[in-house]
Amino acid sequence: MKKKRLAISLLVGCLLLANLFFLQKLLMPKHVFGTLEGSLVEDYYKVEKNNDVIFIGDCEVYENFSPITLWEEYGITSYIRGSAQQLIWQSYYLLEETLKYEKPEIVVFNVLAMMYNEPQKEAYNRMSLDGMKFSLTKIKSIMASMTEEENLIEYIFPLLRYHSRWNELKSEDFKYIFKKKDMFHNGYYMRADIKPAGNIPKGKKLPNYEFGERAYYYLDKMVELTKKNDIDLVLVKAPSLYPYWYDEWDEQIREYAKAKDLKYINYLELIDEVGIDFNEDTYDGGLHLNVYGAEKLARHFGGYLKEHFNLKDRRQDKELKKQWGKKVDFYYSMKEEQVKELEEFGYLKSIFGDKQNN
């Protein structure tokens, strides 16, 4: 009798946990429409872990560099572990987690995040943290990221945070409850539309141009982690025209890179060399590159990596060639689909001519 009661209790407990798990998966935002970038972090877990280069950072990496182009042009395998307004401590802990899965030759960090020294907004925190698999590393990232209004328990059990989404549920919440459609290209978020850069606001005078102590603390930890694992760390400033990148900030990064014996590239100074035209190569007025700009930047950066590091051309590897062949097909399929959709509205062709077909 006692065994029977115990078995029933265990069964009821398992059913309760299963129901709670189902409800949590159902109520969490799916990010398959609108804010797609909320799905970037979790997308990493379903791909092959054999990358030469790992990018970490905010939208200035996941919208500005094309891993497919790096593969096609140089045989470099890469993945972008990016997320919206990814803060430097979030970048550090994503890197710490990534090294549990693979060991790249090079890690690339976009330095814009150095402008933030304190946690910012829950909405952006969620897009960086909710998609991480549960681990001690995730807990540390949550603790570093929370604002005063947030609490740890709602990150560990998201159901407590999203339980009120009942009246917001849509068909996609049910359709993508356990598996989402493919939306990215090794962490790259493709946009084929074009909105030329207009009047970019100049940087306002700041009371203090020094990066914060906390930001430097995590940059130091990133340097230590990469050196410990015999990985080269490259610092980059993507060629986004806004948010404004101050000369004083640039000088601090140059001095830091020199002191730590790191490579640093400020692509704002190389726009002409890369061939970026902000009348054609941005989809939002100069904040981010579209797919045409991202391909140009990847070609230049791939050449830089080949020149300064001992990266092999892996296009002759049969298994990789097969894996990346599928990625390439999906990439161009999405690019063609976006171009076709834009042309139907007469938008892309009127601005870009027939270059999109080259």
MIVEX-194147 format. One record per residue: x, z, y of N, C-alpha, C, O, CB in turn; residue in three letters. Coordinates in steps of 0.2 Angstrom, whole numbers, plus 5000, padded with zeros to 4 digits. Each point is the difference from the previous one (the first is absolute). Glycine has a CB too. Layout:
// residues N
XZYXZYXZYXZYXZYALA
...
// end
This chain:
// residues 358
500450004994499650005006500450005006499949965005499250104989MET
501549985006500450015006500449935001500049985006500150144992LYS
500149854997500349935000499549955003500249965004500650074986LYS
498649975008499549965002499950015008500049955004499450044985LYS
500550075013499950015007500649985004500049975006499350134991ARG
501349915000500749985004500049935001500249975005500450134990LEU
499249864999500049935000499549975006500149955003500250054984ALA
499150035013499549985005500250025007499949965004499250064988ILE
501250035009500350025006500549955003500149985005499750144992SER
500749864998500549955002499749945001500249965005500650104988LEU
498749925003499749935002499650005006500149955004499750044984LEU
499950075014499650005007500650005005499949975005499150104990VAL
501549965004500550005005500349935001500249985006500150144991GLY
499949854998500249935000499549955004500349965004500450064985CYS
498749995009499549965003500050015008499949965004499450044985LEU
500750075013500050015007500649985003499949975006499550134991LEU
501249905000500649975004499949935000500249975005500550124991LEU
499149884999499949925000499549985006500149955003500150054984ALA
499350045013499549985006500350015007499949965004499250084988ASN
501350025008500350015007500549945001500149985006499750154993LEU
500649854996500549955001499649935002500349975005500550094987PHE
498749935005499649945001499750005007500149955004499650044984PHE
500150075014499750015007500549995005500049975006499150104990LEU
501549965003500649995005500249935000500149985006500350134991GLN
499749854998500249935000499449965004500249955004500550064985LYS
498750015010499549965003500050015008499949955003499450064986LEU
500850055013499950025007500649995004499949995006499350094990LEU
501449915001500649985004499949935003499849964996500950124997MET
499549915013500049945003500449954996500550014997499450045014PRO
499949894988500349954995500549955004500549984997498550024996LYS
500949995014500449965004500149934997500649984999500050135004HIS
498949864995500049934997499849955005500049945000499950104989VAL
499849995016499749965006500250045006500050065000499149884994PHE
501050035012500250035006500750035000500549965001498350075000GLY
501350034998500650035001500450004993500150054996499550035013THR
500649864989500349984994500650044999500250024994499349875006LEU
500950135005500650035000500050074997500550034997499849915012GLU
499150094990499850064997500250004992500050054997499249985012GLY
500849914989500149994992500849984999500149994994498749975005SER
501650045006500749974999500450054995500349984996499649975015LEU
500050124991500550044996499850004993500550004996499650075014VAL
499349934988499850014993500249934996500050004994499150095009GLU
500949865001500149934997500750004996500149964995499249995014ASP
501250094993500650004997500050014993500449984996500150065015TYR
499150014987500050024993499949954994500150014995499650105010TYR
499949844997499849954995500549945000499949954996498950085006LYS
501849975002500449944999500750024996500150064999499449905012VAL
500949994988500650014996500550035005500049995006499849914987GLU
500650155004500550045004500749974999500350034996498950075003LYS
500949855004500749974999500249965006500349955000499550034988ASN
500250065018500149975006500750025003500350054999498549965003ASN
501549945001500750005003499950045006500550045002499949854993ASP
499150105009499950035007499350035000499549974998501349945007VAL
499250154998499450045001500050015008500450025003499650034986ILE
499449925014499950015007499550075001499650014995500549865007PHE
500150175002499550055002499950015007500449985004500050084986ILE
499049955012499850015007499349985002499650004995501649975007GLY
498650025004499449985002499849935000500349964996499850145011ASP
499449884997499849935000500549955002499949944999499050115004CYS
501749985000500549955002500449984994500449965001499650105010GLU
499949974983500349974994499449964996500149954998500850145002VAL
498649944999499549974995499649945003499749974997500250144998TYR
500249885012499749945003500549955002499849955003499250125000GLU
501749954997500549965003500549974995500349955002499550125008ASN
500249954984500549974995499649984994499650034998501350055006PHE
499349864994499749974994500550004994500449975000498949965007SER
500550124988500450004994500049944996500549984997499350145003PRO
499749845000499949944997500649955002500349964996498450055002ILE
501349995009500649955003500750024998500449964999498850025011THR
500950094990500650024998500249984992500649994999499250115009LEU
499749904988500149984993500149925000500549984997498850114999TRP
500349875008500049934999500749985003500349954998498450045003GLU
501550045005500649975003500650034997500549965000498850035010GLU
500750074988500750034998500050044993500550024998499650005014TYR
499349984985500050034993500050075001500350044995500249865000GLY
499350135010500050075001499350034999499549985002501450015007ILE
499150064986499450044999499950065005500550035001499649934986THR
499350045015499950065005499350025000499549974998501449985009SER
499050114996499350035001500050045006500550035002499349974985TYR
499650005016499950035007499650064998499450004999500749905008ILE
500150164994499650064999499950035007500250045003500349994986ARG
499049935014499850015007499350035000499650004995501149915009GLY
499150125002499350025001499950015008500550005004499550064985SER
499449945013499950005007500350065004499950064997499049875001ALA
501450065007500350065004500450044995499950075001499249925008GLN
501349994987500350044995500650045004500449975003499449954987GLN
500150145010500550055003500650014996500049994994499150075012LEU
501549954997500650004997500050054994500449984995500249995015ILE
499150094990500050044994499649974994500150014995500050095013TRP
499449864994499649974995500449944997500049994994499050045012GLN
501449944998500549954997500550034996500149974994499849965016SER
500450134992500550034996499750024993500349994995500250055015TYR
498949994990499750024993499749944996500150014994499650105012TYR
500149844997499949944996500649974997500049984994499049995014LEU
501650034996500649984997500250054994500249974995500249985016LEU
499550114990500250054995499649994994500350004994500050085014GLU
499149904992499549984995500249944997500149994993499050075012GLU
501149894999500249934997500650014996500049964995499549985015THR
501050104991500650004996499950044994500450004995500250005015LEU
498850024989499850034993499849944995500050014994499650105011LYS
500249834998499849954997500549944999500049974995498950065009TYR
501549975001500549945000500650025005499950045004499249874993GLU
501550055002500550025005500249935003500449964997500050144996LYS
499449895013500249935003500750005002500450065001498449935003PRO
501549964998500649995003500050025007500550035003499849884989GLU
499250075012499950015007499450035002499449984997501449935005ILE
499250145003499350025003500049995007500550005003499550094989VAL
499549885010499949985007499550045004499450014997500949875000VAL
499950155008499550055004500049975007500449995003499950114990PHE
499049895009499949985007499950065004499750054999499749854997ASN
501050105010500250065004499550025005500050055003501149924995VAL
498349995003499550025005499750074999499850035004500049844996LEU
500250154993499750064999500450065003499750065000499949894989ALA
501050045013500450055003499750035007500150055002500949904993MET
498550015008499750025006499550064999499850035005500349854999MET
499750134989499650064999500450064997500449994995498649925003TYR
500950145005500350064998499550064997500250054997500749935011ASN
498550004992499450054998499549964996499949945001500350145009GLU
499449954986499449974997499649975005499950035005500250054985PRO
499549875008499649965005499350014998499650045003501349884999GLN
498850034994499350004999499850004992500449974996499549975015LYS
499650104988499850004993499949934997500149984994499450135008GLU
500149855002499949934997500649964998499949974994499150035014ALA
501550004995500649974998500450044995500249974995499949985016TYR
499850124989500350044994499749984994500349994995499950105013ASN
499149904992499749984994500249934997500050004994499050075010ARG
501149895000500249934998500750004997500249964996499149995013MET
501150104993500750014997500050044994500450004995500149985016SER
499150074988500050064996499549994994500250024994500250055015LEU
499049914992499550004995500249954994499850024994499350005015ASP
501249934993500249954994500650024996500149974995499549955012GLY
500850144995500550024996499850034994499550045000501249985010MET
499649974984499950044994500150075001500550025004499749884989LYS
499550155004500150075001500750024997500149984994498650045005PHE
501650015005500750034998500250055005499750015005500649884989SER
500350145004500350055005500249965007499950035005500550044985LEU
499849875009500249965006499449995004500150005006500849944987THR
498550045004499449995004499850075004499949995006499849924986LYS
500450145005499850075003500550015006499750025005499950024984ILE
501049945010500550015005499849965006500150025006500850014986LYS
498949915007499949955005499350025004500050005006500649914987SER
498950125003499450025003500250065005499750005005499649974985ILE
501150085007500250065004500349985007499950035005500250034984MET
500349895010500449975006499549975005500249995006500950004987ALA
498449985005499649955004499450035003499749975005500749944987SER
499350155005499450025002499950025007500550035003499450014986MET
499649955015499950025006499750075000499850024994500049875010THR
500150155001499750075000499350004997499850054997500949985013GLU
498949914991499350004997500049994993499450014997500249955014GLU
500950024986500049984993500250054995500350055002499949845002GLU
499650114990500350054995500149964993499849954999499550145007ASN
501249954991500349974994499549994994500049954997501050115006LEU
498549984996499550004995499649935000499849984995500250155005ILE
499949855006499649945001500449934998499749954999499650115010GLU
501449954991500449944998500150014992500049954997500650055014TYR
499450064987500150004992499349984997500049974995500950135006ILE
498649925002499349994997499649965006499650035003500450074989PHE
500149835008499749965006499250015000499749985005501349944994PRO
498750104995499350005000499850055005499449995003500649984985LEU
500450085014499850055005500049975007499650025004500850074988LEU
500049865009500049965006499549955001499749995005501550044995ARG
498649934994499649945001499350024997499649954999501449985000TYR
498850134999499450014997499449985004499449984997501150114997HIS
499649905013499449985004499949935001499649975004500650145002SER
500249854990500049935001499449964996499949945000501350065001ARG
498450054996499449974996499649955004499849944998500150174996TRP
500049905013499549955003500449945003499849965003499550145000ASN
501449904996500449945002500249964994500349945001500150135008GLU
499449954985500249964994499749935000499449985002500750124992LEU
500349855004499949935000500149974993500350044996499949955016LYS
499649954987500149974993500850004998500150014994498949925008SER
501450065003500750004998500350074997500550014997499749905012GLU
499450144994500250074997499950014993500450034996499350025015ASP
499849914986499950004993500449954996500250014995498650035008PHE
501249905000500449954997500750014999500349984995498949945010LYS
501150125000500850015000500150074999500550035002499749885005TYR
499450134989500150074999500650014996500350055001498549964999ILE
501449954995500650014996500549955001500650024999498750044993PHE
500649885010500549955001499849965006499449975000500850034987LYS
500349995017499949955006500249934999500549994995499650125012LYS
499749854997500249934999500750005003500250045004498649914997LYS
501649994998500649995002500049985008499649955001500850024987ASP
499950065016500049995007500649995004500149975005498950094995MET
501649964996500650005004500649964995499849994995499950125011PHE
500849884997500649974997500650045000500449995005499149904999HIS
500650154991500550055000500150045006500550015003500149914989ASN
498850105010499950055006499949965007500050035005500750054988GLY
499449855007499949975006499249985001499749984995501549975003TYR
498650065008499349995002500049945004500249995006499550134994TYR
500049824997500049945003499549995005499450024999501149934990MET
499750025016499549975005500249935003500649995002499150135001ARG
499949834996500149935002499749985007500249955002499950034986ALA
499550075015499749985006500550015006500650034999498350014996ASP
501049935010500450005006499750025006499549985002501149934993ILE
499750145009499850025007500750005004500350054999498650014997LYS
501249895008500750005004500050075004499650035002500449844998PRO
500750155001500150055004499949995007500149955003500850084989ALA
498750025011499949995007500450045005500650004999498249974998GLY
500950075007500450055004500150064996499550055000500049905011ASN
501150064987500250064997500250065005500449995004500049944986ILE
499250125009500250065005500750025000500350014994498550035005PRO
501549975007500750035000499950084998499550035001500949885008LYS
500250114989500050074998500050055006500349995005500449974985GLY
498950095009499950055005500650045000500350024995498449985004LYS
501550035007500550045000499950074996499450035001500949925011LYS
500150074984499950064996500450065003500549995003499349944987LEU
499950135009500450065003500650014996500550035003498450025001PRO
501149934990500650014995500049954995499649984997500350145005ASN
500749854998500149944995500450024993500149964996499949975014TYR
500150144990500450024994499550004994499450035001501450045006GLU
499449904987499650014994500050084998500450035002499849854994PHE
499250145001499950074998500550024995500249964996498650035008GLY
501350084996500450034994499749994993500449994996499950095013GLU
499049924991499749994993500149934998500249994994499050095009ARG
500849875001500149934999500749994997500149974995499049995013ALA
501450074996500749994997500150044994500449984996499950015016TYR
499350064987500150044994499849964994500450004995499450115011TYR
499749854994499849964994500449945000500149974994498750075007TYR
501449935004500549945000500650034997500349964996499249995014LEU
500850114991500650024997499850014992500549984996499950085015ASP
499149964987499850014993500049934997500150004994499250115009LYS
500449845000500049934998500749984998500149974995498850015011MET
501550034999500749984999500350034994500449974996499750015016VAL
499850094988500350044994499749984993500449994995499750105013GLU
499349894992499749984994500249934997500249994995498850085009LEU
501149895001500249934998500850004998500249974995499049985013THR
501250094996500750014998500150034993500449984996499950035016LYS
499350044987500050044993499849954995500350014994499450095011LYS
499949854996499849954995500449945000499849954997499150105003ASN
501649955004500449945001499649935002500149954997500750104994ASP
498849975014499649945003500249995007500150055004498949984988ILE
501049915010500149985007499450015004499549974998501449954999ASP
499150115009499550015004500149965006500550005004499350124992LEU
499749845006500049955006499550025004499450014998501049904995VAL
499750105014499550025005499949935004500449965001500050165000LEU
498949875000499849945003499550025006499650054999500649884991VAL
499850035015499450015005499749934999500349955002500250135006LYS
498949914990499749944999499849975007500050035005499550014984ALA
500449895011499949975007499350005003499849965003501149974993PRO
498850135003499350015003500150025007500550035002499050014987SER
500149935015500150005007499750075003500150025006499949864995LEU
499550154995499750065002499850044994499849974995499849985015TYR
500550124990500250045005500749995003500449974996498950114998PRO
500849935012500649995003500650044997500050064999499449925012TYR
501249984988500650034998500550015005500249955003499650004986TRP
500350115013500450015006500849994999500250014994498950075010TYR
501249905001500849994999500350074998500550004996499549915013ASP
499750144994500350074998499950024993500450034997499450015015GLU
499649944985499950014993500549964996500350024995498550005007TRP
501349915000500449964996500750035000500449994995498949915009ASP
501050125002500650035000500150064996500650004996499549965015GLU
499450084988500150064995500149974993500350034996499050045012GLN
500349884990500049984993500749964999500350014995498449985005ILE
501549985005500749974999500550054999500549994996499249915012ARG
500350154996500550065000499950034993500550024997499550005015GLU
499449994986499950044993500349954995500350034995498750035009TYR
500849884996500249954995500850004999500350004995498649935007ALA
501450075004500750005000500350064997500550004996499549935014LYS
499750134992500350064998499950014992500450034997499350025014ALA
499849924986499850014993500249944996499949994994499250085009LYS
501349885001500249944996499449964997500149984994501150085004ASP
498349935006499449964998500049935003500250005006499250114992LEU
500349854999499849935004499350015004499650044997501049894994LYS
499450055015499450005004499949935003500549975003499750154999TYR
499249854998499849945003499450015004499550024998501049924992ILE
499650045017499450005004499849935001500349965003500250145003ASN
499049884990499749945000499749985007499949945001499950074987TYR
500150035017499849985006500549965004499849965004499550154996LEU
501349904998500649975003500149934997500449965002500150155001GLU
499249884991500149944996499449954999500049964996500950114998LEU
498649945011499449964999500249935000499749964996499650135010ILE
501149884999500149935000500449984994499949944997500150075015ASP
500550034986500449984994499650004994500149954996500850115009GLU
498649984994499550004994499649945001499749974995500350155004VAL
499849865007499649945001499250025001499649964999501249974994GLY
499150135009499350035001499849975006500350015006499950094987ILE
499249885007499649975006499450045001499550004995501049895004ASP
499450165006499550045000499349975003499550035001501350065001PHE
499349844998499449965001499649984994499549994999501049975012ASN
499950054983499849974994500150054994499650004995500749895009GLU
500250164997500250044994499750075000500350044997500749895003ASP
498550085004499750075000499249994999499749955003501350105004THR
498750004990499349995000499650055004499450005001500849974987TYR
500250075016499650055004500450015007500050065003499650004987ASP
500649895013500350005006500750035001500250025005498749994999GLY
501549994991500750025000500150074997500650024999499549915011GLY
499450104987500150074997500349994993500450044998498650015009LEU
500749904990500349994993500149924999499649965003499850154993HIS
501049874999500049934998499549984996499750044996501549975005LEU
498649934999499649974995500449974994500650015000498549965009ASN
500650004986500449984994500649955002500550004997498450024996VAL
501049945012500549955002500650045003500649984999498549935003TYR
500750145002500650045003500350044995500650015000498849995011GLY
500250034984500350044995500549964995500550034998498550045003ALA
500849874998500449964996500749985004500550004997498549954997GLU
501050045012500649995004500450065000500649994999498849935008LYS
500350144994500450065000500350014994500650024999498750035009LEU
500449944986500250014993500649954999500550024997498450024999ALA
501149905006500549954999500750035004500550004997498649905002ARG
500850125007500650035004500250064996500650014999499049945012HIS
500050104988500250064997500349994993500550044998498650025009PHE
500649904989500349984994500749985000500550014996498449965000GLY
501349985009500649985001500550055003500650004997498949895006GLY
500250165001500450065002500250044994500650024999498949985012TYR
500150014984500150044994500549974996500550034997498350025003LEU
501149894999500549964996500750005003500550004996498649935000LYS
501050075010500650005004500450074999500650005000498949915008GLU
500150144993500350075000500050044994500350055000499349945012HIS
500049994983499950044994500149954994499949945000499450145006PHE
500949954988500149964994499450004996499950034995501350015005ASN
498349925003499349994996500149944996500249955003499150115006LEU
500549944985499949944996499449965001499550025002501250044989LYS
499449885008499449955000499750004993500349984995500249955014ASP
498950104990499750024994499549954997499650014996500650115007ARG
499849825001499549954998500149974993499549964998500450015014ARG
500750044985500149974993499850054995500049984994500949955011GLN
498950134997499850054995499349974997499550005004501250105002ASP
499249894988499449974997499450055001499549975002501249964990LYS
499450135007499550055000499750015008499550005001501050064989GLU
500149945014499850015007499749935003499550015004501450084997LEU
499349864997499849935002499250004998499649975004501549984995LYS
498750074995499350004998499650055004499549985002500949994987LYS
499950095012499650055004499949985007499450005003501150094990GLN
500049885010500049985007499649935001499849995006501350084997TRP
498949894992499649945000499350025001499749965004501149984989GLY
499050115004499350025001499850035007499549985003500550044985LYS
500550015015500050035006500049945005499650005005501050114992LYS
499849845002500049955005499449965000499749985005501550014993VAL
498550004996499449965000499450045003499649975004500849984985ASP
499650115010499550045004500150005007499550005004500450084986PHE
500749935013500250005007499749935003499750005005501350074993TYR
499249874999499849945003499249994999499749965004501549994994TYR
498550074997499350004999499750035006499549985003500650014984SER
500150085015499750035005500149975007499650005004500550114989MET
500549875008500249965006499649945001499749995006501550054993LYS
498749924996499649945000499250025002499749975004501149974988GLU
499050115005499350035000499950025008499549985003500550054985GLU
500550015014499950025007500049945005499650005005501050114992GLN
499949855002500149945005499349965000499849985005501550024993VAL
498449994996499449964999499550035004499649975003500849994986LYS
499550115010499550035003500050005008499549995003500550094987GLU
500749935012500149995007499849935003499850005005501150094994LEU
499349864997499949935002499349995001499849965004501350004991GLU
498550075001499349995000499750025006499449975003500550044985GLU
500450045016499850025006500349965006499950015006499950104989PHE
500749845003500349965005500550045004500249985005498849954995GLY
501250134997500450055004500849994999500449995005498750094994TYR
501149914994500750004999500349935002500549995003499350094988LEU
499849875007500249935002500149995007500549965002499050004987LYS
500150065015500049995007500650035003500349975005498550024996SER
501550064996500650035003500649984997500549995003498850115000ILE
500749894990500650004996500149924998500549994997499350135000PHE
499749845004500149934998500050004992499650044997501149935013GLY
499849994987500049994993500650044997500149994994499349905007ASP
500950165003500650034997499950054994500450014996500049985016LYS
498950034988499950054995500049974993500150034995499250035013GLN
500749874991500049974994500849984998500149984994498749975008ASN
501750075002500749994998500350054996500550004998499649945013ASN
// end
